[in-house]
Amino acid sequence: MMDFIKKGLAFGLGLAVTSKEQAEKFVNELVKKGELSQEESKDMINQLIQRGEEEKKEIKRIMREQLKQMMDELNLATKDDINRLEQRIQNLEKRDE
């Protein structure tokens, strides 16, 4: 499962890097063609990068949702479950003393 998570995160980060590079390349082509001024290109690149960041956040949110759903389906213990059990064991041990 960790490989799946690592691959998903790498994919998301790869998209962000690719998106930035692609945005700059796309905007530079528009500048070369005269369809955009240098000042407009900076604004457009910033907008495209911001959108890429928003999409990256959305990908992370979806991945978290999917992982939680998978954990629920597999009926795995969560960190909270384990902490609750450890506390219960400590309480029982104190009671028996």
C-alpha positions in Angstrom: 0.0 0.0 0.0 2.9 2.4 0.7 4.1 1.9 -2.9 0.7 3.0 -4.1 0.8 6.1 -1.9 4.3 7.0 -3.0 3.4 6.5 -6.7 0.3 8.7 -6.2 2.3 11.5 -4.6 5.0 11.3 -7.2 2.4 11.4 -9.9 0.8 14.5 -8.3 4.2 16.3 -7.9 5.1 15.3 -11.5 1.9 16.9 -12.7 2.7 20.1 -10.9 6.2 20.3 -12.3 5.1 19.4 -15.8 2.3 21.9 -15.6 4.6 24.8 -14.6 7.1 23.9 -17.4 4.2 23.4 -19.9 2.6 26.7 -18.8 5.9 28.6 -19.4 6.5 27.0 -22.7 2.9 27.7 -23.9 3.0 31.3 -22.8 6.5 31.9 -24.3 5.1 30.6 -27.6 2.3 33.1 -27.4 4.8 35.9 -26.7 6.9 34.8 -29.8 3.8 34.9 -32.0 3.0 38.4 -30.7 -0.3 37.3 -29.2 0.8 38.3 -25.7 3.0 41.0 -24.3 5.9 40.2 -21.9 3.9 41.8 -19.0 0.8 39.8 -19.9 2.9 36.6 -20.1 4.0 37.0 -16.4 0.4 37.4 -15.3 -0.7 34.4 -17.4 2.1 32.2 -16.1 1.2 33.1 -12.5 -2.5 32.3 -13.2 -1.6 29.0 -14.7 0.7 28.1 -11.8 -1.9 29.1 -9.3 -4.5 26.9 -11.1 -1.9 24.0 -11.1 -1.5 24.5 -7.3 -5.3 24.3 -6.8 -5.5 21.2 -8.9 -2.6 19.6 -6.9 -4.5 20.3 -3.7 -7.6 18.8 -5.2 -5.6 15.7 -6.2 -4.3 15.4 -2.7 -7.8 15.7 -1.3 -9.1 13.0 -3.6 -6.2 10.7 -2.7 -6.8 11.2 1.0 -10.5 10.4 0.5 -9.7 7.3 -1.5 -7.1 6.1 1.0 -9.6 6.6 3.9 -12.2 4.7 2.0 -9.7 1.9 1.3 -8.7 1.7 5.0 -12.4 1.6 6.0 -13.1 -1.2 3.5 -10.1 -3.1 4.7 -11.3 -2.5 8.3 -7.8 -1.5 9.4 -7.1 0.0 12.8 -6.5 3.7 12.8 -3.9 5.5 15.0 -6.8 6.7 17.1 -8.1 3.1 17.5 -4.6 2.0 18.7 -4.2 5.0 21.0 -7.6 4.3 22.5 -6.7 0.6 23.1 -3.4 1.5 24.6 -5.1 3.9 27.0 -7.6 1.2 27.9 -4.8 -1.3 28.6 -3.1 1.2 30.8 -6.3 1.8 32.8 -6.8 -1.9 33.2 -3.2 -2.4 34.4 -3.6 0.4 37.0 -6.9 -1.1 38.2 -5.2 -4.5 38.7 -2.4 -3.1 40.8 
